[in-house]
Amino acid sequence: PTGYSVLPDFFWCWDELTCQRILKYQPSGNSCHRPILGGNLWLANWIIGEGYPLNKQHKTFLSRLSSFDRVILFSVSDPENEPLPRVLIDAIDKSPKRWLWLIRLHPQMKNQRREIELTLKKYVDHKVNIGEATEISLFPLLRYTNYHLTSSSSVGFEALMFKIPTVILHPLGKIMYEPLINTGTFIYIPDDANRLIKTIKEQTDMKPTDVTIEVEPTIAL
């Protein structure tokens, strides 16, 4: 009844799903280690305004994104097993010239950055960006993004808060997010670049700076 000394009294959760997962494994009537649906306040600040100051280089980069017809963010989630799915590379190759693909590397991929750049060498500088996409904080980057892709990254949840659609590209992600795929919250496209491009076209009819999102940051106890 008094809980465990090695666990916190409360868990601050960003979303209802996380709260429910914690409650699922707690005994009935338990009053310890309770989840609090507090949301992510930094994320909320970026949804409704400027969350925190950015340096001049990053602000300049973000301001240029509105010149592209589509800005697609790919969050690398598995540094060891196929960091760049074949369907992603094929989609980049077949996509319109005015689409920009932001490849955001996993924090553990510093030693693989050169390898990734070589893989995408023919697209870097005109269709693909890796540097700023990896260096800029995630939330301001999402604010200027039209669409999100990943193999299995949880960035899909942050994208949801910005009302940005997410496509899962890998079977592991299908297993992890099957309930969300079944409800249509996420889309699963593992091997069809043409379908991926068509899906992005159909679901994004506004440029990044045209998107208006009305969200009030709230804390529910």
DRENMI-171982 format. One record per residue (C-alpha): residue in one letter; x, y, z. Coordinates in nm, 2 decimals. Example, Ala and Ser with C-alpha at 12.3 -4.5 7.8 and 13.67 -1.06 7.14 Angstrom:
2
SITE   res       c1       c2       c3
SITE     a     1.23    -0.45     0.78
SITE     s     1.37    -0.11     0.71
//
This chain:
221
SITE   res       c1       c2       c3
SITE     p     0.00     0.00     0.00
SITE     t     0.29     0.24     0.06
SITE     g     0.46     0.15    -0.27
SITE     y     0.83     0.11    -0.35
SITE     s     1.11     0.35    -0.24
SITE     v     1.29     0.31    -0.57
SITE     l     0.99     0.43    -0.78
SITE     p     0.86     0.79    -0.80
SITE     d     0.54     0.88    -0.63
SITE     f     0.41     1.02    -0.96
SITE     f     0.48     0.98    -1.33
SITE     w     0.44     1.29    -1.54
SITE     c     0.29     1.16    -1.87
SITE     w     0.26     1.34    -2.20
SITE     d    -0.05     1.16    -2.32
SITE     e    -0.35     0.95    -2.22
SITE     l    -0.21     0.64    -2.37
SITE     t     0.10     0.64    -2.15
SITE     c    -0.12     0.70    -1.84
SITE     q    -0.34     0.40    -1.93
SITE     r    -0.04     0.18    -1.98
SITE     i     0.09     0.26    -1.63
SITE     l    -0.25     0.21    -1.47
SITE     k    -0.30    -0.12    -1.65
SITE     y    -0.03    -0.29    -1.44
SITE     q    -0.12    -0.13    -1.11
SITE     p    -0.33    -0.32    -0.85
SITE     s    -0.68    -0.21    -0.79
SITE     g    -0.71     0.06    -0.53
SITE     n    -0.34     0.15    -0.56
SITE     s    -0.26     0.51    -0.45
SITE     c     0.12     0.50    -0.51
SITE     h     0.32     0.57    -0.83
SITE     r     0.02     0.73    -1.00
SITE     p     0.04     0.88    -1.35
SITE     i    -0.04     1.25    -1.41
SITE     l    -0.16     1.36    -1.75
SITE     g     0.05     1.68    -1.76
SITE     g     0.13     1.69    -2.13
SITE     n     0.46     1.82    -2.27
SITE     l     0.47     2.19    -2.19
SITE     w     0.77     2.27    -2.42
SITE     l     0.58     2.10    -2.70
SITE     a     0.27     2.30    -2.62
SITE     n     0.46     2.62    -2.63
SITE     w     0.58     2.54    -2.98
SITE     i     0.23     2.45    -3.10
SITE     i     0.09     2.79    -2.99
SITE     g     0.40     3.01    -3.03
SITE     e     0.78     3.03    -3.01
SITE     g     0.89     2.78    -2.74
SITE     y     1.25     2.90    -2.69
SITE     p     1.51     3.11    -2.88
SITE     l     1.69     2.95    -3.18
SITE     n     2.02     3.05    -3.31
SITE     k     2.04     3.25    -3.64
SITE     q     2.14     2.96    -3.86
SITE     h     1.85     2.74    -3.74
SITE     k     1.60     3.02    -3.77
SITE     t     1.72     3.10    -4.13
SITE     f     1.69     2.73    -4.23
SITE     l     1.34     2.70    -4.09
SITE     s     1.23     3.02    -4.26
SITE     r     1.33     2.87    -4.60
SITE     l     1.12     2.56    -4.56
SITE     s     0.80     2.74    -4.67
SITE     s     0.95     2.77    -5.02
SITE     f     0.91     2.39    -5.07
SITE     d     0.58     2.23    -5.18
SITE     r     0.62     1.95    -4.92
SITE     v     0.85     1.91    -4.62
SITE     i     0.88     1.55    -4.51
SITE     l     1.06     1.45    -4.19
SITE     f     1.20     1.10    -4.15
SITE     s     1.30     1.01    -3.80
SITE     v     1.56     0.74    -3.79
SITE     s     1.47     0.50    -3.52
SITE     d     1.70     0.19    -3.56
SITE     p     2.07     0.28    -3.61
SITE     e     2.17    -0.08    -3.65
SITE     n     1.91    -0.25    -3.87
SITE     e     1.84    -0.07    -4.20
SITE     p     1.84     0.29    -4.08
SITE     l     1.72     0.40    -4.42
SITE     p     1.44     0.17    -4.55
SITE     r     1.45     0.10    -4.93
SITE     v     1.10     0.23    -4.97
SITE     l     1.22     0.57    -4.83
SITE     i     1.51     0.59    -5.08
SITE     d     1.28     0.50    -5.37
SITE     a     1.03     0.76    -5.26
SITE     i     1.29     1.03    -5.24
SITE     d     1.41     0.93    -5.59
SITE     k     1.06     0.94    -5.74
SITE     s     0.93     1.24    -5.56
SITE     p     0.88     1.59    -5.72
SITE     k     1.17     1.83    -5.72
SITE     r     1.00     2.08    -5.49
SITE     w     0.98     1.82    -5.21
SITE     l     1.23     1.84    -4.93
SITE     w     1.32     1.53    -4.72
SITE     l     1.45     1.60    -4.37
SITE     i     1.65     1.30    -4.24
SITE     r     1.68     1.32    -3.86
SITE     l     1.94     1.09    -3.73
SITE     h     1.91     0.89    -3.41
SITE     p     2.13     1.03    -3.13
SITE     q     2.34     0.72    -3.14
SITE     m     2.42     0.76    -3.50
SITE     k     2.70     1.02    -3.49
SITE     n     2.95     0.77    -3.62
SITE     q     2.72     0.67    -3.91
SITE     r     2.64     1.01    -4.03
SITE     r     2.90     1.00    -4.31
SITE     e     2.77     0.67    -4.43
SITE     i     2.41     0.80    -4.44
SITE     e     2.53     1.11    -4.63
SITE     l     2.71     0.89    -4.89
SITE     t     2.39     0.67    -4.93
SITE     l     2.19     0.98    -5.01
SITE     k     2.47     1.17    -5.19
SITE     k     2.29     1.23    -5.52
SITE     y     2.00     1.39    -5.33
SITE     v     2.18     1.60    -5.07
SITE     d     2.17     1.98    -5.12
SITE     h     1.86     1.98    -5.34
SITE     k     1.62     1.72    -5.21
SITE     v     1.76     1.60    -4.88
SITE     n     1.88     1.77    -4.56
SITE     i     2.06     1.58    -4.28
SITE     g     2.26     1.84    -4.10
SITE     e     2.00     2.09    -3.97
SITE     a     1.73     1.82    -3.96
SITE     t     1.94     1.64    -3.70
SITE     e     2.08     1.95    -3.51
SITE     i     1.76     2.16    -3.47
SITE     s     1.54     2.07    -3.18
SITE     l     1.25     1.84    -3.27
SITE     f     0.96     2.06    -3.18
SITE     p     1.05     2.37    -3.39
SITE     l     1.13     2.13    -3.68
SITE     l     0.79     1.97    -3.65
SITE     r     0.62     2.30    -3.67
SITE     y     0.75     2.35    -4.02
SITE     t     0.69     1.99    -4.14
SITE     n     0.41     1.86    -4.35
SITE     y     0.45     1.49    -4.30
SITE     h     0.63     1.24    -4.08
SITE     l     0.78     0.90    -4.16
SITE     t     0.96     0.65    -3.95
SITE     s     1.04     0.29    -3.91
SITE     s     0.94     0.28    -3.54
SITE     s     1.03     0.60    -3.37
SITE     s     0.80     0.75    -3.10
SITE     v     0.83     1.09    -3.27
SITE     g     0.50     0.99    -3.43
SITE     f     0.33     1.08    -3.10
SITE     e     0.49     1.43    -3.10
SITE     a     0.38     1.47    -3.47
SITE     l     0.03     1.39    -3.37
SITE     m     0.03     1.69    -3.14
SITE     f     0.11     1.91    -3.44
SITE     k    -0.16     1.73    -3.64
SITE     i     0.11     1.59    -3.87
SITE     p     0.03     1.25    -4.03
SITE     t     0.28     0.96    -3.97
SITE     v     0.36     0.66    -4.19
SITE     i     0.53     0.36    -4.05
SITE     l     0.78     0.20    -4.29
SITE     h     0.90    -0.11    -4.11
SITE     p     0.74    -0.44    -3.98
SITE     l     0.88    -0.36    -3.63
SITE     g     0.69    -0.04    -3.62
SITE     k     0.37    -0.22    -3.74
SITE     i     0.40    -0.45    -3.43
SITE     m     0.47    -0.16    -3.19
SITE     y     0.19     0.06    -3.32
SITE     e    -0.06    -0.19    -3.45
SITE     p    -0.36    -0.04    -3.25
SITE     l    -0.29     0.30    -3.39
SITE     i    -0.25     0.16    -3.74
SITE     n    -0.58    -0.03    -3.70
SITE     t    -0.76     0.29    -3.61
SITE     g    -0.60     0.48    -3.90
SITE     t    -0.41     0.71    -3.67
SITE     f    -0.08     0.59    -3.83
SITE     i    -0.05     0.44    -4.18
SITE     y     0.17     0.14    -4.26
SITE     i     0.35     0.14    -4.60
SITE     p     0.65    -0.09    -4.59
SITE     d     0.74    -0.15    -4.96
SITE     d     0.55     0.07    -5.20
SITE     a     0.72     0.40    -5.29
SITE     n     0.44     0.50    -5.53
SITE     r     0.17     0.45    -5.27
SITE     l     0.38     0.64    -5.02
SITE     i     0.42     0.94    -5.25
SITE     k     0.05     0.93    -5.33
SITE     t    -0.05     0.92    -4.96
SITE     i     0.17     1.22    -4.88
SITE     k     0.02     1.41    -5.17
SITE     e    -0.34     1.33    -5.07
SITE     q    -0.29     1.42    -4.70
SITE     t    -0.09     1.74    -4.74
SITE     d    -0.26     2.02    -4.92
SITE     m    -0.10     2.30    -4.72
SITE     k     0.25     2.44    -4.69
SITE     p     0.42     2.42    -4.35
SITE     t     0.36     2.79    -4.27
SITE     d     0.00     2.77    -4.37
SITE     v    -0.09     2.52    -4.10
SITE     t    -0.29     2.67    -3.81
SITE     i    -0.33     2.46    -3.49
SITE     e    -0.54     2.57    -3.20
SITE     v    -0.42     2.39    -2.88
SITE     e    -0.43     2.50    -2.52
SITE     p    -0.16     2.35    -2.29
SITE     t    -0.35     2.20    -2.00
SITE     i    -0.26     1.99    -1.70
SITE     a    -0.51     1.73    -1.58
SITE     l    -0.45     1.57    -1.24
//
